[in-house]
Amino acid sequence: MTDSAPSSDCSPPPVVPGRARIGSQASDRASRSWWDSDADEYHRTHGEFLGVGSEKGEFVWCPEGLHEGDVHLLGDVAGKDVLEVGCGSAPCARWLGTQGARAVGLDISAGMLSKGVDAMAAAGDSVPLVQASAEFLPFADTSFDIACSAFGAVPFVADSARVMREVARVLRPGGVWVFAVNHPMRWIFPDDPGPIGLTATIPYFDRTPYVEFDADGTPTYVEHHRTIGDRVREIVAAGLEVRDIVEPDWPEWLDREWGQWSPLRGQLFPGTAIFSARKPLL
């Protein structure tokens, strides 16, 4: 979720937050527009933390700073075909390439992908990038050994069950699928890193998406909620096996706020859930 700012004579039209049922096409349009327009600001705020401008990229799973190089949730990636779903500017895909993976990044936003192109041009490396919706992966069956997503795509699509099926389709038998999302329990709290964000106000079982509208009533930002059980059932229904659900602790060294993530909240309840699944062997 995002914070809305008051309008002035020189500012954009006011953002109106609310809850509404949003289908796949409207959700995709909103995400594409939002991330295209927010790409510059997002990278000014978070690019250094994510390692976007580093020589080889970085793979940071979440605002808690969990790094794939430390936790190895994907296992050995050397020589593997790896798809990053919702790659943004692709620091994770670039880092995977330095570990010997044949990585491919996919994102719906041309604005975010262009940041990845710029980063690769500056560093002199190259990872294939594809613009597409996560609900319709433009790859042949059994194309990848590993699929991953660090807060990309899954919370922003209307039909996350379809994403699970699509990932299962493009994975080879024995393939791994690991994705990070806002911890579902965060849905019940206001989107505030301070004391206001410690009081539960929203029903956990209310799956109505959070939507921001422009002055004309057009959705400009959409975030979808699923419970822990929903996520597990979607994974299993896609024919995948759940291996683990990781809930990262807030590290003592990290005093950085990121939207609703903060040391205050992180000491009390999890901000991130990382789901690990596997496609069964034939």
TORPADO-886426 format. One line per field, with one value per residue: residue number from 1; residue in three letters; x, y, z of N, C-alpha, C in turn. Coordinates in pm, whole numbers, plus 50000, padded with zeros to 5 digits. Last residue first. Layout:
n <- c(NUM/...)
res <- c(Ala/...)
n_px <- c(X/...)
n_py <- c(Y/...)
n_pz <- c(Z/...)
ca_px <- c(X/...)
ca_py <- c(Y/...)
ca_pz <- c(Z/...)
c_px <- c(X/...)
c_py <- c(Y/...)
c_pz <- c(Z/...)
***
This chain:
n <- c(282/281/280/279/278/277/276/275/274/273/272/271/270/269/268/267/266/265/264/263/262/261/260/259/258/257/256/255/254/253/252/251/250/249/248/247/246/245/244/243/242/241/240/239/238/237/236/235/234/233/232/231/230/229/228/227/226/225/224/223/222/221/220/219/218/217/216/215/214/213/212/211/210/209/208/207/206/205/204/203/202/201/200/199/198/197/196/195/194/193/192/191/190/189/188/187/186/185/184/183/182/181/180/179/178/177/176/175/174/173/172/171/170/169/168/167/166/165/164/163/162/161/160/159/158/157/156/155/154/153/152/151/150/149/148/147/146/145/144/143/142/141/140/139/138/137/136/135/134/133/132/131/130/129/128/127/126/125/124/123/122/121/120/119/118/117/116/115/114/113/112/111/110/109/108/107/106/105/104/103/102/101/100/99/98/97/96/95/94/93/92/91/90/89/88/87/86/85/84/83/82/81/80/79/78/77/76/75/74/73/72/71/70/69/68/67/66/65/64/63/62/61/60/59/58/57/56/55/54/53/52/51/50/49/48/47/46/45/44/43/42/41/40/39/38/37/36/35/34/33/32/31/30/29/28/27/26/25/24/23/22/21/20/19/18/17/16/15/14/13/12/11/10/9/8/7/6/5/4/3/2/1)
res <- c(Leu/Leu/Pro/Lys/Arg/Ala/Ser/Phe/Ile/Ala/Thr/Gly/Pro/Phe/Leu/Gln/Gly/Arg/Leu/Pro/Ser/Trp/Gln/Gly/Trp/Glu/Arg/Asp/Leu/Trp/Glu/Pro/Trp/Asp/Pro/Glu/Val/Ile/Asp/Arg/Val/Glu/Leu/Gly/Ala/Ala/Val/Ile/Glu/Arg/Val/Arg/Asp/Gly/Ile/Thr/Arg/His/His/Glu/Val/Tyr/Thr/Pro/Thr/Gly/Asp/Ala/Asp/Phe/Glu/Val/Tyr/Pro/Thr/Arg/Asp/Phe/Tyr/Pro/Ile/Thr/Ala/Thr/Leu/Gly/Ile/Pro/Gly/Pro/Asp/Asp/Pro/Phe/Ile/Trp/Arg/Met/Pro/His/Asn/Val/Ala/Phe/Val/Trp/Val/Gly/Gly/Pro/Arg/Leu/Val/Arg/Ala/Val/Glu/Arg/Met/Val/Arg/Ala/Ser/Asp/Ala/Val/Phe/Pro/Val/Ala/Gly/Phe/Ala/Ser/Cys/Ala/Ile/Asp/Phe/Ser/Thr/Asp/Ala/Phe/Pro/Leu/Phe/Glu/Ala/Ser/Ala/Gln/Val/Leu/Pro/Val/Ser/Asp/Gly/Ala/Ala/Ala/Met/Ala/Asp/Val/Gly/Lys/Ser/Leu/Met/Gly/Ala/Ser/Ile/Asp/Leu/Gly/Val/Ala/Arg/Ala/Gly/Gln/Thr/Gly/Leu/Trp/Arg/Ala/Cys/Pro/Ala/Ser/Gly/Cys/Gly/Val/Glu/Leu/Val/Asp/Lys/Gly/Ala/Val/Asp/Gly/Leu/Leu/His/Val/Asp/Gly/Glu/His/Leu/Gly/Glu/Pro/Cys/Trp/Val/Phe/Glu/Gly/Lys/Glu/Ser/Gly/Val/Gly/Leu/Phe/Glu/Gly/His/Thr/Arg/His/Tyr/Glu/Asp/Ala/Asp/Ser/Asp/Trp/Trp/Ser/Arg/Ser/Ala/Arg/Asp/Ser/Ala/Gln/Ser/Gly/Ile/Arg/Ala/Arg/Gly/Pro/Val/Val/Pro/Pro/Pro/Ser/Cys/Asp/Ser/Ser/Pro/Ala/Ser/Asp/Thr/Met)
n_px <- c(50841/50867/50670/50798/50782/50816/50803/50726/50773/50636/50705/50675/50569/50578/50762/50973/50854/50755/51006/51151/50916/50711/50551/50820/51076/51335/51622/51790/51927/52050/51868/51613/51311/51287/51085/50938/50881/50753/50822/50712/50430/50424/50186/49947/49789/49694/49915/49899/49645/49676/49864/49716/49504/49642/49721/49506/49562/49490/49640/49645/49679/49648/49457/49138/48957/48820/48926/49124/49228/49243/49377/49269/49289/49037/48888/48903/48887/49009/49109/48959/49145/49278/49512/49774/50013/50027/50057/50334/50459/50422/50113/49848/49682/49644/49574/49780/49973/49921/50061/50355/50409/50612/50828/50866/50997/51001/51193/51150/51072/51004/51030/50784/50566/50353/50395/50344/50071/49968/50032/49879/49625/49617/49606/49450/49531/49853/50016/50157/50315/50503/50760/50886/51077/51045/51143/51204/51412/51428/51208/51031/50784/50627/50754/50635/50504/50256/50020/50038/50238/50266/50580/50886/51197/51547/51853/52130/52462/52705/52805/52710/52556/52379/52244/52110/51944/51784/51656/51507/51336/51172/51017/50884/50741/50612/50589/50873/51127/51454/51649/51970/52143/52382/52618/52607/52549/52276/52180/52214/52017/51788/51802/51778/51554/51368/51117/51040/50824/51006/51287/51388/51672/51840/52167/52434/52381/52220/52139/51863/51696/51773/52018/52101/52305/52229/51982/51927/51701/51600/51341/51225/51359/51567/51808/52059/52216/52458/52721/52767/52469/52224/52057/52052/51854/51954/51954/51674/51483/51461/51520/51345/51097/51124/51131/50887/50629/50528/50544/50389/50132/50086/50090/49885/49661/49656/49615/49358/49209/49248/49149/48932/48853/48645/48784/48847/49069/49198/49254/49471/49418/49636/49961/50015/49971/49768/49762/49661/49834/49910/49896/50112/50031/50084)
n_py <- c(46358/46555/46849/47164/47336/47643/47882/48211/48442/48732/49013/49112/48979/49182/49325/49435/49567/49802/49934/49925/49884/49906/50069/50223/50140/50251/50109/49988/49680/49515/49323/49236/49077/48749/48624/48344/48106/47803/47525/47364/47254/47144/47200/47216/47424/47369/47452/47733/47786/47703/47891/48130/48083/48070/48338/48530/48801/49107/49330/49662/49908/50229/50352/50331/50628/50849/51089/51125/50781/50551/50259/49980/49661/49407/49207/49012/48989/48853/49045/49363/49627/49711/49684/49899/49989/50221/50422/50413/50372/50305/50216/50118/49941/49580/49358/49288/49151/48886/48821/49000/49067/48799/48605/48271/48007/47698/47454/47133/46876/46933/47285/47543/47634/47548/47680/47940/47912/47858/48098/48274/48188/48278/48551/48758/49022/49116/49200/49012/48905/49115/49082/49014/48837/48530/48260/47930/47692/47576/47621/47518/47372/47537/47860/48185/48425/48396/48558/48677/48859/49025/49152/49202/49065/49053/48879/49056/49157/49417/49672/49860/50026/49840/49761/49997/50027/49798/49866/50081/49950/49811/50025/50098/49875/49636/49369/49152/48909/48794/48503/48346/48093/48131/48209/48426/48632/48586/48671/48947/48990/48927/49134/49370/49444/49635/49396/49131/48941/48652/48519/48195/48015/47727/47664/47698/47757/47760/47574/47738/47940/48022/48115/48306/48467/48534/48650/48832/49036/49285/49341/49387/49107/48977/49083/49031/49270/49360/49405/49673/49846/49966/49805/49730/49796/50032/50195/50217/50349/50619/50621/50423/50551/50768/50629/50478/50566/50525/50243/50168/50261/50132/49862/49862/49928/49714/49498/49565/49549/49272/49135/49346/49444/49567/49800/50054/50341/50673/50897/51161/51462/51543/51684/52035/52303/52344/52030/51750/51528/51189/50853/50572/50235/49881)
n_pz <- c(48813/49111/49185/49240/49550/49740/49990/50065/50305/50433/50640/50889/51207/51507/51669/51539/51327/51434/51485/51245/50970/50685/50535/50389/50567/50782/50936/51108/51162/51344/51419/51179/51229/51081/50814/50775/50527/50481/50263/50063/49899/49567/49301/49169/49219/49469/49621/49589/49691/49958/50048/50019/50197/50443/50465/50245/50024/49863/49630/49529/49283/49152/49002/48860/48804/48892/48835/49019/49080/49355/49494/49681/49814/49753/49995/50185/50514/50715/50885/50898/51041/51266/51526/51579/51491/51344/51525/51580/51236/50973/50833/50729/50996/50983/50846/50673/50803/50766/50527/50457/50118/49978/49774/49651/49469/49330/49156/48990/48956/48614/48531/48500/48365/48533/48770/48679/48623/48876/49007/48854/48926/49186/49156/48994/49016/49139/49342/49483/49258/49148/49385/49619/49444/49306/49088/48970/48811/48566/48283/48095/48089/47813/47709/47806/47905/48145/48258/48500/48486/48173/48042/47903/47992/47956/47997/48113/48112/48201/48234/48406/48246/48139/48369/48432/48205/48236/48476/48391/48218/48394/48489/48251/48180/48392/48436/48394/48426/48351/48363/48389/48435/48703/48819/48974/48809/48774/49019/48983/48787/48931/49124/48980/48800/48826/48837/48816/48810/48843/48707/48631/48536/48468/48608/48653/48992/49212/49486/49655/49717/49965/50083/50270/50162/49906/49946/50242/50407/50480/50534/50287/50088/49950/49735/49552/49331/49076/49017/49090/49194/49160/49317/49584/49757/49866/49635/49570/49722/49633/49364/49281/49315/49140/48889/48888/48883/48629/48612/48828/48742/48495/48578/48770/48612/48431/48608/48701/48469/48412/48647/48851/49177/49419/49655/49886/49870/49820/49580/49521/49334/49056/49148/49241/49244/49426/49599/49810/50032/49940/50064/50066/49963/50000)
ca_px <- c(50748/50929/50709/50719/50857/50740/50891/50673/50839/50622/50724/50633/50641/50513/50639/51003/50927/50661/50898/51198/50994/50812/50496/50675/51040/51192/51562/51705/51853/52132/51904/51751/51369/51295/51212/50894/50982/50708/50850/50831/50483/50434/50315/50024/49868/49602/49883/50020/49675/49582/49897/49842/49480/49574/49823/49548/49531/49516/49545/49716/49598/49732/49597/49234/49036/48775/48824/49005/49252/49178/49382/49278/49314/49165/48864/48996/48834/48938/49204/48942/49088/49156/49438/49637/50016/50029/49925/50239/50464/50534/50186/49974/49698/49695/49480/49657/49990/49866/49916/50295/50371/50501/50810/50821/51005/50931/51166/51181/51174/50985/51059/50889/50697/50360/50403/50478/50164/49954/50086/50025/49671/49611/49735/49436/49398/49769/49957/50056/50214/50386/50720/50783/51099/50983/51149/51134/51382/51457/51294/51144/50909/50621/50708/50740/50526/50400/50035/49926/50269/50194/50459/50770/51074/51432/51732/52031/52340/52652/52860/52794/52662/52467/52329/52205/52045/51866/51744/51607/51434/51268/51107/50963/50853/50639/50483/50799/50998/51366/51559/51856/52092/52249/52623/52622/52687/52367/52174/52295/52158/51823/51807/51902/51630/51489/51147/51181/50813/50873/51242/51296/51600/51755/52021/52395/52479/52162/52248/51959/51682/51639/52016/51998/52317/52364/51988/51999/51742/51738/51422/51275/51253/51433/51751/51931/52204/52325/52668/52827/52594/52337/52028/52171/51833/51927/52079/51770/51518/51436/51586/51488/51124/51117/51238/51017/50698/50537/50608/50533/50190/50091/50180/50024/49700/49672/49739/49470/49218/49288/49288/48967/48923/48677/48695/48843/48946/49212/49144/49456/49423/49502/49871/50032/50078/49748/49776/49680/49734/49955/49845/50054/50107/50000)
ca_py <- c(46270/46478/46709/47085/47251/47530/47795/48078/48386/48586/48942/49197/48970/49084/49271/49365/49444/49696/49926/49850/49966/49830/50023/50219/50124/50234/50173/50094/49756/49619/49426/49231/49208/48839/48681/48472/48177/47942/47606/47318/47356/47103/47219/47093/47433/47349/47310/47659/47818/47632/47749/48110/48105/47952/48231/48479/48660/49035/49225/49558/49800/50140/50384/50272/50521/50718/51038/51209/50921/50601/50405/50047/49802/49474/49314/49002/49075/48773/48959/49218/49571/49781/49612/49868/49877/50095/50404/50356/50418/50242/50320/50125/50057/49702/49402/49345/49295/48947/48845/48897/49120/48893/48685/48409/48079/47828/47526/47275/46900/46848/47145/47474/47661/47505/47535/47904/47946/47758/47971/48288/48166/48134/48494/48613/48985/49056/49303/49092/48825/49058/49119/49118/48910/48662/48335/48057/47770/47492/47670/47598/47313/47446/47724/48085/48396/48389/48495/48584/48731/49003/49071/49274/49046/49109/48901/48954/49145/49279/49590/49755/50086/49914/49665/49941/50129/49814/49750/50103/50043/49736/49953/50195/49914/49780/49432/49253/48946/48877/48585/48416/48153/48097/48103/48298/48625/48564/48528/48876/49017/48847/48993/49345/49320/49673/49538/49159/49073/48702/48609/48303/48078/47828/47647/47614/47750/47810/47599/47630/47883/47965/48008/48209/48416/48482/48512/48822/48897/49275/49297/49503/49178/48921/49112/48960/49203/49345/49274/49619/49776/50026/49822/49702/49678/49918/50159/50156/50211/50583/50718/50395/50423/50791/50718/50414/50573/50663/50329/50143/50303/50277/49909/49831/50013/49851/49507/49555/49678/49376/49122/49231/49482/49449/49770/49910/50271/50532/50857/51016/51388/51526/51602/51891/52255/52394/52175/51818/51632/51323/50959/50685/50359/50000)
ca_pz <- c(48744/49003/49206/49146/49458/49685/49911/50041/50187/50428/50514/50779/51080/51419/51726/51665/51302/51399/51585/51361/51061/50759/50662/50391/50425/50754/50820/51164/51063/51282/51516/51229/51204/51196/50862/50831/50605/50486/50381/50137/49989/49707/49365/49156/49097/49356/49611/49553/49552/49871/50048/49947/50055/50390/50458/50375/50043/49987/49661/49604/49338/49231/48972/48953/48742/48937/48741/49031/49049/49234/49488/49551/49841/49727/49899/50073/50408/50616/50814/50912/50918/51230/51421/51619/51585/51273/51465/51676/51374/51044/50904/50655/50908/51046/50949/50617/50793/50888/50524/50543/50249/49975/49895/49634/49596/49319/49280/48995/49057/48732/48504/48575/48304/48393/48768/48724/48517/48769/49057/48856/48789/49163/49195/48995/49065/49036/49257/49556/49329/49080/49250/49624/49568/49304/49213/48955/48932/48682/48390/48046/48141/47927/47684/47795/47763/48123/48126/48480/48551/48298/48033/47956/47915/48026/47917/48149/48033/48201/48128/48463/48327/48049/48299/48528/48236/48115/48469/48495/48161/48313/48579/48326/48094/48378/48357/48468/48367/48432/48281/48448/48311/48652/48719/49044/48859/48663/48987/49083/48758/48813/49164/49054/48785/48753/48850/48847/48872/48811/48812/48595/48646/48405/48607/48542/48884/49087/49392/49635/49582/49952/49981/50309/50299/49926/49896/50115/50388/50435/50648/50362/50161/49946/49867/49567/49462/49132/48983/48968/49220/49093/49175/49505/49673/49954/49700/49479/49758/49773/49451/49281/49382/49285/48931/48877/49013/48677/48512/48836/48869/48502/48472/48809/48724/48382/48529/48795/48539/48318/48602/48772/49054/49342/49543/49862/49905/49854/49666/49521/49460/49112/49066/49257/49157/49290/49596/49682/50005/49978/49978/50137/49955/50000)
c_px <- c(50761/50825/50779/50762/50760/50827/50816/50768/50795/50685/50695/50634/50585/50581/50572/50881/50963/50733/50805/51088/51045/50893/50596/50625/50888/51172/51412/51630/51761/52053/51977/51784/51510/51345/51196/51017/50926/50803/50779/50852/50599/50494/50309/50164/49954/49675/49792/49987/49799/49607/49805/49877/49605/49545/49761/49659/49578/49476/49588/49613/49688/49640/49694/49377/49133/48848/48771/48892/49120/49224/49328/49291/49340/49169/48993/48971/48935/48871/49137/49042/49073/49081/49305/49562/49876/50035/49915/50099/50359/50541/50298/50059/49838/49698/49521/49567/49864/49882/49860/50144/50315/50488/50697/50796/50963/50931/51100/51131/51210/51103/51030/50907/50812/50501/50419/50495/50307/50053/50079/50089/49823/49658/49735/49570/49384/49636/49868/49975/50115/50281/50594/50743/51007/51001/51083/51133/51302/51412/51311/51247/51033/50762/50704/50678/50642/50429/50184/49935/50156/50231/50394/50645/50963/51311/51617/51908/52257/52521/52817/52858/52761/52585/52424/52299/52152/51978/51837/51706/51543/51375/51213/51061/50944/50762/50516/50696/50929/51240/51470/51780/51961/52228/52489/52618/52714/52512/52267/52296/52249/51970/51849/51915/51761/51594/51266/51210/50950/50852/51112/51264/51515/51663/51954/52246/52433/52257/52190/52070/51774/51618/51878/51980/52222/52387/52127/52009/51803/51789/51568/51353/51312/51324/51605/51885/52070/52332/52524/52762/52640/52469/52150/52152/51954/51916/52063/51899/51630/51496/51575/51567/51274/51148/51240/51130/50842/50620/50631/50608/50342/50163/50197/50123/49846/49720/49763/49602/49335/49305/49330/49109/48965/48736/48740/48744/48959/49078/49159/49348/49402/49508/49732/49937/50093/49850/49759/49704/49765/49846/49890/50007/50036/50088)
c_py <- c(46127/46386/46649/46940/47177/47456/47671/48000/48241/48540/48794/49125/49062/49088/49165/49293/49365/49562/49809/49832/49879/49923/49941/50179/50112/50222/50147/50169/49859/49715/49542/49348/49211/48976/48768/48540/48313/48014/47740/47396/47296/47217/47173/47101/47309/47356/47282/47512/47743/47662/47673/47961/48076/47963/48105/48377/48620/48889/49148/49458/49702/50035/50297/50302/50464/50601/50902/51164/50998/50744/50449/50197/49870/49619/49392/49108/49079/48856/48885/49140/49420/49718/49681/49805/49833/49973/50268/50336/50353/50275/50255/50238/50059/49818/49535/49408/49365/49099/48910/48922/49007/48960/48785/48475/48224/47892/47660/47342/47045/46861/47063/47331/47596/47522/47483/47753/47911/47785/47863/48158/48180/48101/48342/48549/48834/49014/49247/49186/48911/48999/49046/49165/49032/48728/48470/48127/47892/47560/47566/47630/47385/47396/47644/47947/48299/48345/48492/48510/48630/48866/49065/49190/49126/49103/48950/48979/49027/49276/49446/49667/49982/49974/49734/49842/50074/49915/49756/49987/50078/49827/49876/50129/50014/49806/49576/49316/49048/48915/48664/48495/48220/48159/48061/48180/48495/48554/48495/48726/48944/48868/48904/49199/49309/49562/49575/49306/49123/48835/48674/48386/48194/47884/47760/47594/47652/47796/47640/47672/47763/47899/47941/48095/48300/48426/48451/48675/48880/49134/49272/49465/49298/49016/49069/48977/49132/49281/49253/49489/49704/49956/49874/49720/49643/49789/50037/50112/50149/50447/50675/50498/50396/50664/50737/50503/50523/50675/50469/50217/50288/50325/50060/49882/49988/49944/49649/49567/49678/49511/49237/49238/49355/49492/49641/49884/50122/50470/50708/50980/51239/51440/51593/51815/52104/52337/52218/51966/51703/51423/51094/50789/50468/50124)
c_pz <- c(48795/48939/49085/49159/49366/49584/49869/49949/50175/50297/50534/50646/50974/51282/51639/51721/51427/51383/51556/51467/51175/50846/50743/50529/50421/50604/50814/51055/51130/51194/51450/51321/51262/51151/50986/50892/50647/50581/50367/50266/50068/49789/49511/49216/49074/49223/49492/49529/49503/49724/49953/49937/49973/50242/50397/50356/50182/49976/49785/49655/49412/49292/49049/48909/48844/48873/48781/48939/49054/49208/49353/49573/49707/49776/49876/49965/50294/50508/50700/50826/50933/51113/51394/51503/51626/51362/51396/51619/51462/51191/50984/50712/50847/50947/51014/50723/50743/50887/50650/50552/50333/50112/49875/49769/49571/49456/49248/49121/49073/48828/48630/48525/48380/48336/48625/48723/48556/48656/48948/48902/48779/49021/49181/49028/49081/49097/49145/49468/49407/49173/49209/49485/49570/49440/49195/49090/48890/48811/48500/48154/48089/47960/47814/47774/47740/47979/48091/48348/48535/48354/48170/47933/47982/47934/48003/48063/48083/48125/48132/48356/48378/48125/48203/48460/48330/48141/48349/48499/48263/48254/48500/48420/48166/48290/48321/48377/48455/48358/48376/48343/48348/48514/48664/48948/48934/48708/48871/49055/48856/48776/49047/49097/48862/48755/48764/48871/48913/48885/48767/48718/48593/48512/48528/48528/48777/48969/49257/49540/49559/49816/49971/50209/50327/50064/49912/50074/50249/50415/50609/50487/50235/49997/49863/49711/49466/49269/49030/48923/49094/49117/49100/49357/49587/49875/49789/49545/49675/49810/49597/49359/49389/49363/49083/48928/49005/48804/48566/48727/48867/48628/48481/48705/48763/48494/48479/48722/48636/48385/48510/48720/48981/49208/49477/49750/49884/49890/49698/49621/49439/49239/49130/49167/49160/49193/49451/49703/49876/49951/50030/50036/50034/50000)
***
